[in-house]
Amino acid sequence: MVPALRGLNFTVPAGEICIVRGANGSGKSTLVEILAGALKPSAGEVTVDGTIRLVRQFGNILPELTVREYLDLSGHNADVIVSQWDLADLEHLRMSQVSRGTSQLIAIAAVLAAHPSILLADEPAASLSVAESQVLYRRITQHCRANNITLVLVTHDVAAEQFADRVVRLSDGRMSEQWLPGAPEKSIIDRHGWLRLARDSGIKLPSVTRFQTSGADLVLTELERQADQVARSNREKPSNKVMVRTRELTAGFSTTPVIKACSIDISQNSLTAITGPAGSGKTTFLQTLVGQVRVSSGTFDVFGKISLFSDHVGEHLSVREAGAYDDFVKTLGIESYADRPMNKLSGGQRQKALLALALSSTAEILLIDDPTNSLDEENRELVCRVLLAQQGRTIVVSTNDMILIDVCDQAFDLAKK
């Protein structure tokens, strides 16, 4: 077994707001699981002073509980939480019925109400829009500063750094860089003389370089650069044939519908994005198309075999056991963990495994729920290239990822429908 963390030295002073960044597989989620006591290190020591609460990327909800019942478990006044976080319209719904982004907000609201000494948050804004993410980061950090809570925030989002005291980057299980927000990033040379460059620095890795020293300066030359954007030159245009049609579609789990009077056409061979803020109905829209959500009014038609893939599909199986083709396993670069149960993978690994499984389906219409929200920029671009290469298939994704939205043939914002 390859360790996720390797000789990591990491200290966070009381009351500090520390952001942890790093490529998928660098050890970020493992770090917070160890700090929370959910995993035991195979070597070294971990010392934590105070009460800890953890908000994970997945698995925060208790699906059988209503939102109100879930908030009651926090041990604090649920009425206050409902009022502060504007949850009155949702408190009667079950946690399984709210969107992924909204469930994250509810989990954070409950955790902050408990006033822990230490808050560990693993990609808490991954399913939110850019504007919503900024509001959430500001809200979490203001609460932590006001209550002297130590915050370790794992995120790929560079925009979160403005709210931090310090930013560190993990690379291959070690701390490779640290810097103050707004200051230049500083790479760390470890005691063995290894200089680790960040994978998201725009440098193609692995790479060969020349170096020279001059006083305190180390100059690296001849490094290859990554391509700046995702090419779509070979993408076939969508056909005129409609594969999914909705007319004045209104649907949801309660008397207050989530989707309201939605009318759209999705063409054959199109890559289509369904976007919108948390609670706007992105996931609900996909669930409606496969019959999982009650339709209040309006109609929808699906002209072909359709399948929905989300983070709950085959979670106790490995991606190969669940039926993923080796071609997609290789293309997405997940061979090294393709035989591990998907619920044991990191958020980013799991997301690529689920995408490989989705693309292995024989369905003519693929619905994929938030396929990039746990990925770093390099892997988001990889996913875009893989999706663009799927000729002859109709793919619908729910997403707020602008990299993915920009390469789609069309995008529908449910908040504007």
C-alpha positions as CSV (number, residue, x, y, z in Angstrom):
1,M,0.0,0.0,0.0
2,V,1.3,3.5,-0.9
3,P,0.9,5.9,2.0
4,A,-1.1,9.0,1.3
5,L,1.0,11.1,3.8
6,R,4.8,10.6,4.0
7,G,6.7,12.1,6.9
8,L,4.4,15.2,7.0
9,N,5.2,17.9,9.5
10,F,2.1,20.2,10.0
11,T,1.3,22.6,12.8
12,V,-1.7,24.9,13.1
13,P,-1.6,27.5,15.9
14,A,-4.8,28.0,17.9
15,G,-7.2,30.4,16.2
16,E,-5.4,30.2,12.8
17,I,-7.4,29.9,9.6
18,C,-5.3,27.6,7.4
19,I,-6.2,26.6,3.9
20,V,-4.8,23.3,2.6
21,R,-4.4,23.0,-1.2
22,G,-2.9,20.3,-3.4
23,A,-3.6,18.1,-6.4
24,N,-6.0,15.2,-6.2
25,G,-4.3,12.3,-4.4
26,S,-1.9,14.6,-2.6
27,G,-3.2,13.6,0.9
28,K,-5.5,16.5,1.8
29,S,-8.5,14.4,2.8
30,T,-6.3,11.8,4.5
31,L,-4.8,14.7,6.6
32,V,-8.2,15.9,7.9
33,E,-9.4,12.3,8.6
34,I,-6.3,11.7,10.7
35,L,-6.7,15.1,12.5
36,A,-10.3,14.2,13.2
37,G,-9.3,10.8,14.6
38,A,-11.1,8.8,11.9
39,L,-7.9,7.3,10.6
40,K,-4.8,6.3,12.6
41,P,-1.3,7.1,11.2
42,S,1.0,4.2,10.5
43,A,3.9,6.2,11.9
44,G,4.5,9.5,13.7
45,E,2.4,11.4,16.2
46,V,-0.7,13.6,16.1
47,T,-1.5,16.0,18.9
48,V,-4.8,17.9,18.9
49,D,-5.9,20.3,21.7
50,G,-9.7,20.8,21.9
51,T,-13.0,19.6,20.5
52,I,-13.1,18.8,16.8
53,R,-15.9,18.8,14.3
54,L,-15.4,17.6,10.7
55,V,-17.4,18.5,7.6
56,R,-16.6,16.0,4.8
57,Q,-17.1,16.2,1.0
58,F,-19.5,13.3,1.2
59,G,-21.4,11.4,3.9
60,N,-22.4,14.3,6.2
61,I,-26.1,13.7,6.0
62,L,-28.4,11.2,7.7
63,P,-30.8,10.7,4.8
64,E,-33.7,9.4,6.8
65,L,-33.9,12.5,9.0
66,T,-35.7,15.7,8.1
67,V,-33.6,18.9,8.0
68,R,-35.2,20.0,11.3
69,E,-34.3,16.6,13.0
70,Y,-30.8,16.8,11.6
71,L,-30.3,20.3,13.1
72,D,-31.8,19.2,16.4
73,L,-28.9,16.7,16.7
74,S,-26.5,19.7,17.0
75,G,-27.6,20.1,20.6
76,H,-28.3,23.8,20.0
77,N,-31.4,25.9,19.3
78,A,-32.6,24.7,15.9
79,D,-34.9,27.7,15.5
80,V,-31.9,30.0,15.6
81,I,-30.0,27.9,13.0
82,V,-33.1,27.8,10.7
83,S,-33.4,31.6,11.0
84,Q,-29.7,32.4,10.6
85,W,-29.3,30.2,7.5
86,D,-32.7,30.8,5.9
87,L,-33.8,27.2,6.1
88,A,-37.5,27.6,7.0
89,D,-38.7,26.3,3.6
90,L,-36.6,23.2,3.8
91,E,-36.8,22.0,7.4
92,H,-39.7,19.6,6.7
93,L,-37.8,17.9,3.9
94,R,-35.6,14.8,4.4
95,M,-31.9,15.3,4.1
96,S,-31.9,12.9,1.1
97,Q,-34.3,15.3,-0.7
98,V,-32.2,18.4,-0.6
99,S,-29.4,19.1,-3.1
100,R,-25.8,18.2,-2.4
101,G,-24.9,21.9,-2.1
102,T,-27.7,22.6,0.2
103,S,-26.9,19.6,2.4
104,Q,-23.4,20.9,2.7
105,L,-24.7,24.3,3.9
106,I,-27.0,22.5,6.5
107,A,-24.1,20.4,7.8
108,I,-21.9,23.5,8.2
109,A,-24.7,25.4,9.9
110,A,-25.1,22.5,12.4
111,V,-21.3,22.3,13.0
112,L,-20.8,26.0,13.5
113,A,-23.7,26.1,16.0
114,A,-21.7,23.6,18.2
115,H,-18.8,26.1,18.6
116,P,-16.0,23.5,18.4
117,S,-12.4,24.4,19.2
118,I,-11.3,23.1,15.8
119,L,-13.2,22.9,12.6
120,L,-12.0,20.7,9.7
121,A,-13.8,21.4,6.5
122,D,-13.0,19.3,3.4
123,E,-14.2,21.1,0.2
124,P,-17.3,22.6,1.9
125,A,-18.2,24.7,-1.2
126,A,-17.5,22.2,-3.9
127,S,-21.2,22.1,-5.1
128,L,-21.8,25.8,-4.9
129,S,-21.7,28.6,-7.4
130,V,-18.8,31.1,-7.4
131,A,-20.9,33.7,-5.6
132,E,-22.3,31.3,-3.1
133,S,-18.8,30.0,-2.3
134,Q,-17.6,33.4,-1.5
135,V,-20.5,34.0,0.9
136,L,-19.9,30.7,2.6
137,Y,-16.1,31.2,3.0
138,R,-16.7,34.6,4.5
139,R,-19.4,33.3,6.8
140,I,-17.3,30.4,8.1
141,T,-14.1,32.4,8.6
142,Q,-16.0,35.3,10.3
143,H,-17.6,32.8,12.7
144,C,-14.3,31.2,13.4
145,R,-12.5,34.5,14.1
146,A,-15.3,35.7,16.3
147,N,-15.2,32.5,18.4
148,N,-11.5,31.8,18.3
149,I,-12.0,28.6,16.4
150,T,-9.1,27.0,14.6
151,L,-10.0,26.3,11.0
152,V,-8.3,23.8,8.6
153,L,-10.1,24.3,5.2
154,V,-9.3,21.9,2.4
155,T,-10.1,23.4,-1.0
156,H,-9.0,23.8,-4.6
157,D,-10.6,27.2,-4.8
158,V,-8.0,29.9,-5.1
159,A,-10.6,32.5,-4.2
160,A,-10.9,31.2,-0.7
161,E,-7.3,32.3,0.1
162,Q,-8.4,35.9,0.7
163,F,-10.1,34.8,4.0
164,A,-7.1,32.8,5.3
165,D,-4.1,33.5,7.6
166,R,-1.9,31.0,5.8
167,V,-2.0,28.7,2.8
168,V,-0.1,25.4,2.6
169,R,0.1,23.0,-0.4
170,L,0.5,19.3,-0.1
171,S,2.3,17.3,-2.8
172,D,2.7,13.5,-2.8
173,G,1.9,13.4,0.9
174,R,4.3,16.2,2.0
175,M,4.1,19.9,2.5
176,S,5.6,21.4,-0.6
177,E,4.7,25.1,-0.3
178,Q,3.3,27.6,2.1
179,W,2.6,31.3,1.8
180,L,0.6,34.2,3.2
181,P,-2.5,35.3,1.2
182,G,-1.4,37.8,-1.4
183,A,2.3,37.0,-1.0
184,P,4.4,34.9,-3.5
185,E,4.1,31.1,-3.1
186,K,7.2,29.5,-1.5
187,S,8.3,26.0,-2.4
188,I,9.9,23.9,0.3
189,I,13.1,21.9,-0.1
190,D,12.9,18.9,2.3
191,R,15.8,17.5,4.2
192,H,16.6,15.1,1.4
193,G,17.1,17.9,-1.0
194,W,13.9,17.3,-3.0
195,L,12.2,20.4,-4.4
196,R,8.5,19.7,-5.2
197,L,6.7,21.8,-7.7
198,A,3.0,22.0,-7.5
199,R,1.1,20.1,-10.1
200,D,-1.3,23.0,-10.7
201,S,1.6,25.4,-11.4
202,G,1.1,25.1,-15.1
203,I,4.3,22.9,-15.6
204,K,4.0,19.6,-17.3
205,L,5.0,16.8,-14.9
206,P,7.0,14.7,-15.0
207,S,9.5,17.0,-16.8
208,V,13.2,17.4,-17.4
209,T,14.9,20.6,-16.4
210,R,18.3,22.3,-16.1
211,F,19.2,24.3,-13.1
212,Q,21.9,26.7,-12.0
213,T,22.6,28.5,-8.7
214,S,23.7,32.1,-8.2
215,G,24.0,33.1,-4.6
216,A,20.6,32.5,-3.0
217,D,18.8,32.0,-6.3
218,L,18.0,28.6,-7.9
219,V,17.0,28.9,-11.6
220,L,15.2,26.2,-13.4
221,T,15.0,26.2,-17.2
222,E,13.5,24.2,-20.1
223,L,10.4,23.2,-18.2
224,E,7.5,22.2,-20.4
225,R,4.2,24.1,-20.0
226,Q,0.7,22.6,-19.9
227,A,-1.8,23.6,-22.5
228,D,-3.8,26.6,-21.4
229,Q,-7.3,25.5,-22.5
230,V,-9.3,22.4,-23.5
231,A,-9.5,22.0,-27.3
232,R,-12.8,21.1,-28.8
233,S,-11.8,21.3,-32.5
234,N,-12.8,17.7,-33.2
235,R,-16.1,17.8,-31.5
236,E,-19.1,17.0,-33.8
237,K,-21.9,19.4,-33.7
238,P,-25.2,18.3,-32.0
239,S,-27.8,17.0,-34.4
240,N,-31.3,18.4,-34.9
241,K,-32.8,15.4,-33.2
242,V,-34.2,16.1,-29.7
243,M,-33.4,13.5,-27.1
244,V,-34.9,15.2,-24.0
245,R,-37.7,17.7,-24.0
246,T,-39.4,19.5,-21.1
247,R,-42.4,21.8,-21.3
248,E,-43.4,24.0,-18.3
249,L,-42.0,21.2,-16.1
250,T,-42.7,21.7,-12.4
251,A,-41.4,19.1,-10.0
252,G,-40.0,18.5,-6.5
253,F,-40.3,16.5,-3.3
254,S,-42.8,18.7,-1.5
255,T,-45.7,21.1,-2.1
256,T,-43.2,23.8,-2.8
257,P,-41.6,22.7,-6.1
258,V,-37.9,23.0,-6.8
259,I,-38.1,23.1,-10.6
260,K,-40.6,25.6,-11.8
261,A,-42.0,25.9,-15.4
262,C,-38.9,24.6,-17.0
263,S,-38.9,24.3,-20.8
264,I,-35.8,23.1,-22.6
265,D,-34.7,20.9,-25.5
266,I,-31.6,18.8,-25.4
267,S,-30.2,17.6,-28.7
268,Q,-28.6,14.3,-29.7
269,N,-24.8,14.3,-29.4
270,S,-24.8,17.4,-27.2
271,L,-22.9,18.1,-24.0
272,T,-25.3,20.1,-21.9
273,A,-24.8,21.8,-18.6
274,I,-27.6,22.3,-16.0
275,T,-26.5,25.1,-13.8
276,G,-27.8,27.3,-10.9
277,P,-27.2,28.1,-7.3
278,A,-27.7,25.5,-4.5
279,G,-31.4,24.6,-4.2
280,S,-32.2,25.7,-7.8
281,G,-32.9,22.1,-8.8
282,K,-29.9,20.8,-10.7
283,T,-29.9,17.4,-9.2
284,T,-33.7,17.3,-8.9
285,F,-33.9,18.0,-12.7
286,L,-31.7,14.9,-13.4
287,Q,-33.7,12.8,-11.0
288,T,-37.0,13.8,-12.6
289,L,-35.8,12.6,-16.0
290,V,-35.3,9.1,-14.6
291,G,-38.6,9.1,-12.6
292,Q,-37.2,9.5,-9.1
293,V,-39.1,12.8,-8.5
294,R,-42.8,13.6,-8.6
295,V,-43.9,15.9,-11.4
296,S,-46.5,18.5,-10.2
297,S,-47.3,19.9,-13.7
298,G,-46.0,20.2,-17.2
299,T,-44.4,17.4,-19.2
300,F,-41.1,15.8,-20.1
301,D,-40.2,13.3,-22.8
302,V,-37.1,11.2,-23.1
303,F,-36.3,9.6,-26.5
304,G,-33.9,6.9,-25.7
305,K,-32.4,4.8,-23.0
306,I,-31.3,7.0,-20.1
307,S,-29.2,6.5,-17.0
308,L,-28.3,8.7,-14.0
309,F,-25.0,8.5,-12.2
310,S,-24.3,10.2,-8.9
311,D,-22.0,9.7,-5.9
312,H,-24.2,6.9,-4.5
313,V,-23.8,4.5,-7.4
314,G,-21.9,1.3,-6.6
315,E,-20.1,2.9,-3.6
316,H,-19.2,-0.4,-1.9
317,L,-17.7,-1.9,-5.1
318,S,-14.6,-1.1,-7.0
319,V,-15.0,0.7,-10.3
320,R,-14.0,-2.5,-12.2
321,E,-16.5,-4.6,-10.1
322,A,-19.2,-2.1,-10.9
323,G,-18.6,-2.6,-14.6
324,A,-16.3,0.2,-15.8
325,Y,-14.4,-0.6,-19.1
326,D,-10.6,-0.7,-18.9
327,D,-10.4,1.9,-21.7
328,F,-12.1,4.5,-19.5
329,V,-10.2,3.5,-16.5
330,K,-6.9,4.1,-18.4
331,T,-8.1,7.3,-20.1
332,L,-9.0,8.8,-16.7
333,G,-5.8,7.7,-15.1
334,I,-7.3,5.6,-12.3
335,E,-5.6,2.2,-12.9
336,S,-3.8,2.4,-9.5
337,Y,-7.1,2.4,-7.5
338,A,-9.5,0.8,-9.9
339,D,-9.8,-2.4,-7.7
340,R,-10.4,-0.5,-4.4
341,P,-14.0,0.1,-3.1
342,M,-15.2,3.5,-4.3
343,N,-16.3,4.5,-0.8
344,K,-12.6,4.1,0.3
345,L,-11.3,6.6,-2.3
346,S,-10.7,10.3,-1.9
347,G,-13.3,12.7,-3.3
348,G,-11.4,13.3,-6.5
349,Q,-10.5,9.7,-7.1
350,R,-14.1,8.7,-6.5
351,Q,-15.4,11.3,-8.9
352,K,-13.2,10.0,-11.7
353,A,-14.1,6.4,-10.9
354,L,-17.8,7.3,-11.1
355,L,-17.3,9.0,-14.4
356,A,-15.5,5.9,-15.8
357,L,-18.5,3.9,-14.7
358,A,-21.0,6.3,-16.3
359,L,-19.2,6.4,-19.6
360,S,-19.2,2.5,-19.6
361,S,-23.0,2.5,-19.7
362,T,-24.8,1.6,-22.8
363,A,-27.4,4.3,-22.3
364,E,-27.9,6.7,-25.2
365,I,-28.5,9.6,-22.7
366,L,-26.1,10.0,-19.8
367,L,-27.0,12.1,-16.8
368,I,-24.0,12.9,-14.6
369,D,-24.4,14.7,-11.3
370,D,-21.6,17.2,-10.6
371,P,-18.7,15.3,-12.3
372,T,-15.9,17.7,-11.4
373,N,-16.6,19.4,-8.1
374,S,-13.9,17.5,-6.2
375,L,-11.2,17.8,-8.8
376,D,-8.2,20.1,-9.2
377,E,-7.9,22.2,-12.4
378,E,-5.7,19.7,-14.2
379,N,-8.2,16.8,-13.6
380,R,-11.2,19.1,-14.5
381,E,-9.6,19.7,-17.8
382,L,-9.0,16.0,-18.3
383,V,-12.7,15.3,-17.6
384,C,-13.7,18.0,-20.1
385,R,-11.5,16.4,-22.8
386,V,-12.9,12.9,-22.1
387,L,-16.5,14.2,-22.2
388,L,-15.9,16.1,-25.5
389,A,-14.5,12.9,-27.0
390,Q,-17.8,11.0,-26.5
391,Q,-19.2,11.2,-30.0
392,G,-22.7,10.1,-30.8
393,R,-23.9,10.3,-27.1
394,T,-26.1,12.8,-25.4
395,I,-24.6,13.9,-22.0
396,V,-26.2,16.1,-19.5
397,V,-24.2,17.3,-16.5
398,S,-25.3,19.3,-13.4
399,T,-22.5,21.7,-12.6
400,N,-21.3,25.1,-11.5
401,D,-17.8,24.5,-12.8
402,M,-17.0,27.3,-15.3
403,I,-14.3,25.2,-17.0
404,L,-16.9,22.5,-17.8
405,I,-19.7,24.9,-18.6
406,D,-17.4,26.7,-21.1
407,V,-16.9,23.6,-23.2
408,C,-20.5,22.5,-23.2
409,D,-22.6,23.0,-26.3
410,Q,-25.4,24.6,-24.3
411,A,-26.1,25.5,-20.7
412,F,-29.4,26.1,-18.9
413,D,-29.5,28.1,-15.6
414,L,-32.5,26.8,-13.6
415,A,-32.5,29.9,-11.5
416,K,-33.5,31.9,-14.7
417,K,-36.0,29.4,-16.1
